[in-house]
Amino acid sequence: MNTGSDGPGGIAMADDGENSERPLGSRAPEFIKARRALHLSWQVGVFVVGLAVVVAGVIMLPLPGPGWLVIFGGMAIWATEFVWAQLVLRWTKRKVTEATQRALDPKVRRRNIILTTVGLVIVAVLVGVYVWKFGIEMPWNIKE
């Protein structure tokens, strides 16, 4: 007895959580997909909106704002319609999940804490040596 749902082409897909990703392809409503010209204009609209969001994210990279988050939001908009964007998002999600799992490993966390502590001690020693050698002069007291 198969407890899956019918996927594309009537093929039964298992709902065991192993392959819980949605099938690739357009998520436009059926009445839009049924009409070629309407579907093409829908795709153009999705592309333009996604492009505007991605461009806004790229502009935010050097400026204050959540640049990468906005870029991934634009990719998510594109992924509602384009297979290439869906594949990029799946790859990105997989890499982020792998990095998260590695970062949560106790050995890696311990190593990162040790390296950060050593780096902070080195910076503190360098700042201390600089202040001891040259002193601290407030900017408003500097005479040219």
C-alpha positions as CSV (number, residue, x, y, z in Angstrom):
1,M,0.0,0.0,0.0
2,N,1.5,3.3,-1.1
3,T,1.0,6.2,1.3
4,G,2.4,8.9,-1.1
5,S,0.8,11.6,-3.1
6,D,0.7,11.6,-6.9
7,G,3.5,13.7,-8.3
8,P,4.0,14.8,-11.9
9,G,2.9,12.4,-14.5
10,G,0.9,10.4,-12.0
11,I,4.0,9.0,-10.3
12,A,3.5,8.3,-6.6
13,M,5.8,10.2,-4.4
14,A,6.6,9.1,-0.9
15,D,5.8,11.5,2.0
16,D,8.5,10.1,4.3
17,G,10.2,13.4,4.8
18,E,13.2,12.2,2.9
19,N,12.3,14.0,-0.3
20,S,10.0,16.7,1.0
21,E,11.2,19.3,-1.6
22,R,8.5,20.5,-4.0
23,P,8.8,19.4,-7.6
24,L,10.6,21.7,-10.0
25,G,8.7,24.0,-12.3
26,S,6.3,26.8,-12.4
27,R,4.0,27.5,-9.5
28,A,1.7,29.8,-11.5
29,P,-2.1,29.1,-11.2
30,E,-3.4,26.5,-13.7
31,F,-5.5,29.0,-15.6
32,I,-2.3,31.0,-16.3
33,K,-0.3,28.0,-17.3
34,A,-3.1,26.9,-19.7
35,R,-2.6,30.0,-21.9
36,R,0.8,30.4,-23.5
37,A,0.7,34.2,-23.9
38,L,-0.6,34.8,-20.3
39,H,2.0,32.4,-18.9
40,L,4.8,34.2,-20.8
41,S,3.6,37.6,-19.5
42,W,3.4,36.1,-16.0
43,Q,7.0,34.9,-16.3
44,V,8.2,38.3,-17.5
45,G,6.4,39.9,-14.5
46,V,8.0,37.5,-12.0
47,F,11.4,38.0,-13.6
48,V,11.1,41.8,-13.5
49,V,9.9,41.8,-9.8
50,G,12.6,39.4,-8.8
51,L,15.2,41.4,-10.7
52,A,14.1,44.6,-8.9
53,V,14.5,42.9,-5.5
54,V,17.9,41.4,-6.4
55,V,19.2,44.8,-7.7
56,A,17.9,46.4,-4.4
57,G,19.8,43.7,-2.5
58,V,23.0,44.3,-4.5
59,I,22.7,48.1,-3.8
60,M,22.3,47.3,-0.1
61,L,25.5,45.3,0.0
62,P,27.8,48.3,0.5
63,L,25.1,50.4,2.1
64,P,23.3,49.8,5.4
65,G,20.6,47.1,5.0
66,P,20.1,43.4,4.8
67,G,21.7,43.0,1.3
68,W,22.1,39.2,1.2
69,L,18.7,38.6,2.7
70,V,17.1,40.8,0.1
71,I,19.1,39.0,-2.7
72,F,17.9,35.6,-1.5
73,G,14.4,37.1,-1.3
74,G,14.6,38.0,-5.0
75,M,15.9,34.5,-5.8
76,A,12.9,33.1,-3.9
77,I,10.6,35.2,-6.1
78,W,12.4,33.9,-9.2
79,A,12.1,30.3,-7.8
80,T,8.4,30.5,-7.9
81,E,8.6,30.4,-11.7
82,F,12.1,29.3,-12.9
83,V,13.7,26.0,-12.5
84,W,17.3,27.4,-12.5
85,A,16.4,29.6,-9.5
86,Q,14.9,26.7,-7.7
87,L,18.0,24.7,-8.2
88,V,20.2,27.6,-6.9
89,L,18.0,28.0,-3.8
90,R,18.1,24.2,-3.1
91,W,21.9,24.2,-3.4
92,T,22.1,27.3,-1.1
93,K,19.8,25.8,1.5
94,R,21.8,22.6,1.5
95,K,25.1,24.5,1.9
96,V,23.7,26.7,4.7
97,T,22.4,23.6,6.5
98,E,25.7,21.8,6.2
99,A,27.6,24.9,7.5
100,T,25.2,25.2,10.4
101,Q,25.7,21.5,11.3
102,R,29.5,22.0,11.2
103,A,29.3,25.1,13.3
104,L,27.2,23.3,15.9
105,D,29.8,20.6,16.3
106,P,31.3,20.9,19.8
107,K,34.9,20.4,18.6
108,V,34.4,23.2,16.0
109,R,32.8,25.5,18.5
110,R,35.6,24.9,21.0
111,R,38.2,25.6,18.3
112,N,36.4,28.8,17.2
113,I,36.2,30.1,20.8
114,I,39.9,29.4,21.4
115,L,40.9,31.1,18.1
116,T,38.7,34.1,18.9
117,T,40.2,34.4,22.4
118,V,43.8,34.2,21.1
119,G,43.0,36.8,18.4
120,L,41.5,39.2,21.0
121,V,44.5,38.7,23.3
122,I,46.9,39.5,20.4
123,V,44.9,42.6,19.4
124,A,44.8,43.8,23.1
125,V,48.6,43.3,23.4
126,L,49.2,45.2,20.2
127,V,46.9,48.1,21.2
128,G,48.6,48.2,24.7
129,V,52.1,48.3,23.1
130,Y,51.0,51.1,20.8
131,V,49.4,53.1,23.6
132,W,52.5,52.6,25.8
133,K,54.9,53.7,23.0
134,F,52.9,56.6,21.5
135,G,50.3,57.4,24.2
136,I,46.7,58.5,23.6
137,E,46.1,61.9,22.2
138,M,42.5,63.1,21.9
139,P,41.7,64.4,18.4
140,W,40.6,67.8,19.8
141,N,44.0,68.2,21.5
142,I,46.1,67.6,18.3
143,K,48.1,70.7,17.3
144,E,49.1,70.9,13.6
